[in-house]
């Protein structure tokens, strides 16, 4: 778990980078002024295997109640996941994940609460984005181009997570060395990630350099600012996606 002393040391070391402005944009009708304020993400885990017990909700009704509490307490976005990232956790097929997530997602969007969905499965991402999810919290490495197309087509955003392996469920012991900054920078500068912004189609991309989603993050995830943000674009034949 990061301590304030760790964050203070990073701020001192990278003070110049910390002052650089990042792209600001609207999402689901809400403007995110990343350069001047912080935003809070509340986390709901629909898996009984999740290690962070306070985030676990085993029914859709419980999840919706918990999300409403988090929202009332100041959460700007609610992140919903159906499968724990722990090594021993039950693997859920896409159909089971969709069955768990859609009732929660649709209820929260009906209440005008912005929703992020965590998955590495293309089928789950498609179902949730088409049902109104505002953000895809992408915890994998496979078929990223297809995922970016889905995000752009549904006028949503994507959080790109740092993962060593095909997805967050297929990782071993992380190899970082004394300073993981350069390693994660190279990861987020990969051509397949940069390919999300090649043409004129405005949408949104959030790039979050994160190591192990839901293993070390508390129920509140605070976005002081995204590591980087930029317009997300994708080539579309004959027409472009527009906001």
C-alpha positions in Angstrom: 0.0 0.0 0.0 1.3 3.4 -1.0 2.0 5.8 1.9 1.9 9.6 1.8 5.7 9.6 2.1 5.9 7.5 -1.1 3.7 10.0 -3.0 5.6 13.0 -1.6 8.9 11.4 -2.8 7.4 10.9 -6.3 6.1 14.4 -6.5 9.5 15.8 -5.5 11.3 13.6 -8.1 8.9 14.4 -10.9 7.8 17.9 -10.0 8.1 19.2 -13.6 6.0 16.4 -15.0 3.4 16.9 -12.3 2.7 20.4 -13.4 2.1 19.5 -17.1 -1.5 20.0 -18.1 -3.4 17.0 -19.4 -6.4 16.9 -21.8 -9.7 17.7 -20.2 -13.0 16.5 -21.6 -16.7 15.7 -20.9 -17.9 12.2 -20.2 -21.6 11.3 -20.0 -22.5 15.0 -19.9 -20.0 15.7 -17.0 -16.9 17.9 -17.6 -13.8 16.6 -16.0 -11.4 19.4 -15.2 -8.4 17.2 -14.4 -6.0 20.1 -14.1 -7.7 21.8 -11.3 -9.5 19.3 -9.2 -9.5 15.6 -8.0 -12.2 13.1 -8.9 -13.2 10.0 -6.9 -14.0 6.5 -8.1 -16.1 4.2 -5.9 -15.5 0.5 -6.4 -18.1 -2.3 -6.4 -17.0 -5.9 -6.6 -19.6 -8.5 -7.5 -17.4 -11.4 -6.8 -17.4 -13.1 -3.4 -13.6 -13.8 -4.0 -12.6 -10.2 -3.8 -10.1 -9.5 -1.0 -11.5 -6.0 -0.2 -14.5 -7.0 1.7 -16.1 -3.6 2.0 -16.5 -3.4 -1.8 -18.2 -6.8 -2.2 -21.9 -6.9 -3.1 -23.4 -10.3 -3.8 -26.7 -9.2 -5.3 -27.6 -6.5 -7.7 -29.9 -4.8 -5.2 -27.0 -4.6 -2.7 -24.6 -3.3 -5.3 -27.0 -0.5 -6.4 -27.6 0.5 -2.7 -23.8 0.5 -2.1 -23.2 2.5 -5.3 -25.8 5.1 -4.3 -24.2 5.5 -0.9 -20.7 6.0 -2.5 -22.2 8.5 -5.0 -23.9 10.4 -2.1 -20.6 10.5 -0.3 -18.9 12.1 -3.3 -17.9 9.4 -5.8 -17.9 10.8 -9.3 -17.8 7.4 -11.0 -18.7 3.9 -9.8 -16.4 1.1 -11.1 -18.1 -2.3 -11.3 -16.3 -5.6 -11.7 -17.7 -9.1 -11.8 -14.5 -11.2 -11.5 -11.9 -11.0 -8.8 -8.2 -10.6 -9.9 -6.9 -12.9 -7.2 -5.1 -16.0 -8.4 -7.5 -18.4 -6.6 -10.7 -16.6 -7.6 -13.3 -18.3 -9.7 -13.0 -17.7 -13.5 -16.3 -16.4 -14.9 -17.2 -16.8 -18.5 -18.5 -13.7 -20.4 -22.1 -14.8 -20.1 -21.9 -15.0 -16.3 -20.1 -11.7 -16.0 -22.7 -9.9 -18.2 -25.5 -11.5 -16.2 -24.1 -10.0 -13.0 -23.1 -6.6 -14.3 -25.9 -5.5 -16.6 -28.6 -5.1 -13.9 -26.3 -3.0 -11.8 -25.1 -0.9 -14.8 -28.6 -0.2 -16.1 -29.9 0.8 -12.7 -27.0 3.2 -12.0 -27.2 4.8 -15.5 -31.0 5.2 -15.0 -30.0 7.3 -11.9 -27.6 9.3 -14.0 -24.5 7.9 -12.2 -21.4 7.5 -14.4 -20.3 3.9 -14.5 -17.0 2.2 -15.3 -16.9 -1.5 -16.0 -13.8 -3.6 -15.4 -13.1 -6.5 -17.8 -10.6 -8.0 -20.2 -13.3 -9.8 -22.1 -14.4 -8.4 -25.5 -18.0 -9.8 -25.2 -18.4 -8.3 -21.7 -17.1 -4.9 -22.9 -19.4 -4.8 -25.9 -22.5 -5.7 -23.8 -21.8 -3.2 -21.1 -20.8 -0.3 -23.5 -24.0 -0.9 -25.5 -26.0 -0.8 -22.3 -24.6 2.6 -21.4 -21.3 2.2 -19.6 -19.3 5.4 -19.7 -15.8 3.9 -19.2 -14.1 0.6 -20.0 -11.6 -0.3 -17.3 -9.5 -2.6 -19.6 -7.5 -5.1 -17.6 -6.0 -7.1 -20.5 -3.8 -7.0 -23.5 -5.7 -9.0 -26.1 -7.5 -7.5 -29.1 -7.0 -3.9 -28.0 -7.9 -2.5 -31.4 -11.3 -4.1 -31.2 -11.8 -2.7 -27.7 -10.8 0.8 -28.8 -13.3 0.6 -31.7 -16.1 -0.4 -29.2 -15.2 2.5 -26.9 -15.2 5.1 -29.7 -18.4 3.7 -31.2 -20.2 4.1 -27.9 -18.9 7.6 -27.1 -17.2 6.2 -23.9 -13.7 6.3 -22.4 -11.1 3.6 -21.7 -8.7 3.2 -18.7 -5.7 1.3 -19.9 -4.2 -0.7 -17.1 -0.6 -1.9 -16.9 -0.6 -5.7 -17.0 2.2 -8.2 -17.4 0.5 -11.0 -19.3 -2.6 -11.5 -21.5 -4.9 -10.2 -18.8 -5.0 -9.6 -15.1 -6.0 -13.2 -14.4 -2.9 -14.6 -16.2 0.0 -12.9 -14.4 2.7 -14.3 -12.2 5.1 -12.4 -10.0 5.5 -8.9 -11.3 9.0 -7.9 -12.5 9.7 -4.2 -12.0 13.3 -3.6 -11.0 14.3 -0.8 -8.7 12.1 1.8 -10.5 9.1 0.7 -12.5 8.4 4.1 -14.0 10.3 3.6 -17.3 8.8 0.1 -17.7 5.3 1.4 -17.4 6.0 4.4 -19.6 7.1 2.1 -22.4 4.0 0.0 -21.9 1.6 3.0 -22.3 3.6 4.2 -25.3 3.2 1.0 -27.3 2.0 1.4 -30.9 -1.3 -0.4 -30.3 -2.2 2.1 -27.6 -1.0 5.0 -29.6 -3.1 3.7 -32.5 -6.2 4.8 -30.5 -5.6 8.4 -31.5 -4.8 8.4 -35.2 -7.6 10.3 -36.9 -10.5 12.8 -36.5 -13.0 10.9 -34.3 -13.3 12.6 -31.0 -14.0 10.5 -27.9 -12.0 10.1 -24.8 -9.1 8.0 -23.5 -7.8 7.8 -20.0 -4.5 6.1 -19.6 -3.9 4.9 -16.1 -0.6 3.2 -15.3 -1.7 0.6 -12.8 0.0 -2.6 -11.6 -2.6 -4.9 -10.2 -6.2 -3.7 -10.4 -8.2 -4.4 -7.2 -5.2 -6.0 -5.4 -3.8 -2.9 -3.8 -6.5 -0.3 -4.4 -8.9 0.7 -1.6 -12.7 1.0 -2.1 -12.1 4.6 -3.0 -9.8 5.3 -5.9 -8.8 8.9 -6.1 -7.9 10.5 -9.4 -5.7 13.4 -8.5 -5.2 13.6 -12.2 -5.0 10.9 -14.9 -1.4 9.9 -15.7 -2.2 11.1 -19.2 -5.3 11.9 -21.1 -6.0 12.7 -24.8 -8.8 12.6 -27.3 -9.5 9.0 -28.4 -10.0 8.6 -32.2 -10.5 5.8 -34.5 -10.7 5.6 -38.3 -14.2 4.9 -39.5 -15.0 4.2 -43.2 -17.3 6.7 -44.9 -18.1 8.5 -41.7 -16.6 9.5 -38.4 -18.0 8.9 -34.9 -19.0 12.3 -33.5 -19.9 13.4 -30.0 
